[in-house]
Amino acid sequence: MAHAITITAFESSPDGGKGLARDTRVRWALEEVGQPYEMRLVSFRALKEPAHLALHPFGQIPTYEEGDLALFETGSIVLHIAERHAGLLPADANARARAITWMFAALSTIEPPILDLVTAKLLEGDKPWAQERMPLVQERIRARLKQLSARLGDAEWLDGAFSAGDLMMVSVLLRLKPSGIVFEYPNLAAYVARGEARPAYQRAFEAQRALYAPTGERAR
Ligand SMILES: N[C@@H](CCC(=O)N[C@@H](CS)C(=O)NCC(=O)O)C(=O)O
């Protein structure tokens, strides 16, 4: 019997509904495979309290609950969804392994320098050395984007049809939109736009925006 799926997200979104919190990638995966889900919103205080820490040892969102299964880490959650439902991983075993490789590449090679930029801006921006360090942080991102751009070339997706690897890579690259760095690589910018244009992404984005955007913004 299929169990209801519940994911957690911030009760109050730091980005005001821009879709950068990581519940968006889980919503996107569930929309791609056509699985309904429910949301549970968690306050910043509740994130660090025992009930949530029992689900997520690091006191973060998102978590994923389905029957007696509870998961944390978006890589694991999206892989779980992709393995159980058609639509995010190819049937061919080798192509499937390559799609999973791109998920890991997104999370362990591309995301860390991007997160470093977020940390540099939001948490270290007032430090005396912040301005001096910023070019280094940005160059580390550019080094990876150059390589990724070279590999993607003129292709639509990273390895054949759209997969969970693309879902994760686009989700990670979306974090660079505010800085503009991704727009320095036209094929990557177009790749991100293709991801954002997918109906499943649109549904996921709108669902989170409806929760967080100021009332006047919601009608747009
Ligand atoms: N590696 C984790 C990172 C999770 C994460 O950093 N979540 C952020 C929101 S996007 C969070 O909960 N931040 C609040 C905190 O760490 O207190 C994943 O991919 O799920």
The ligand as a Tripos MOL2 file, in Angstrom:
@<TRIPOS>MOLECULE
LIG
   20    19     1     0     0
SMALL
NO_CHARGES

@<TRIPOS>ATOM
      1 N1         23.0270   18.5800    2.7310 N.3       1 LIG1
      2 C1         21.7030   18.9220    3.1710 C.3       1 LIG1
      3 C2         21.6530   20.4110    3.4670 C.3       1 LIG1
      4 C3         20.3550   20.8010    4.1270 C.3       1 LIG1
      5 C4         20.3280   22.3000    4.4440 C.2       1 LIG1
      6 O1         21.3740   22.9650    4.4550 O.2       1 LIG1
      7 N2         19.1280   22.8180    4.6950 N.am      1 LIG1
      8 C5         18.9860   24.2240    4.9940 C.3       1 LIG1
      9 C6         17.8430   24.8240    4.1860 C.3       1 LIG1
     10 S1         18.0910   24.7340    2.4580 S.3       1 LIG1
     11 C7         18.6240   24.4210    6.4650 C.2       1 LIG1
     12 O2         17.8060   23.6980    6.9920 O.2       1 LIG1
     13 N3         19.2150   25.4170    7.1100 N.am      1 LIG1
     14 C8         18.8880   25.7770    8.4540 C.3       1 LIG1
     15 C9         19.9370   25.3300    9.4100 C.2       1 LIG1
     16 O3         20.9350   24.7010    9.0050 O.co2     1 LIG1
     17 O4         19.7630   25.6340   10.5920 O.co2     1 LIG1
     18 C10        20.6770   18.4980    2.0980 C.2       1 LIG1
     19 O5         21.0200   18.4720    0.9100 O.co2     1 LIG1
     20 O6         19.5380   18.1620    2.4600 O.co2     1 LIG1
@<TRIPOS>BOND
     1     1     2 1
     2     2     3 1
     3     2    18 1
     4     3     4 1
     5     4     5 1
     6     5     6 2
     7     5     7 1
     8     7     8 1
     9     8     9 1
    10     8    11 1
    11     9    10 1
    12    11    12 2
    13    11    13 1
    14    13    14 1
    15    14    15 1
    16    15    16 2
    17    15    17 1
    18    18    19 2
    19    18    20 1
@<TRIPOS>SUBSTRUCTURE
     1 LIG1         1 GROUP 0 **** ****
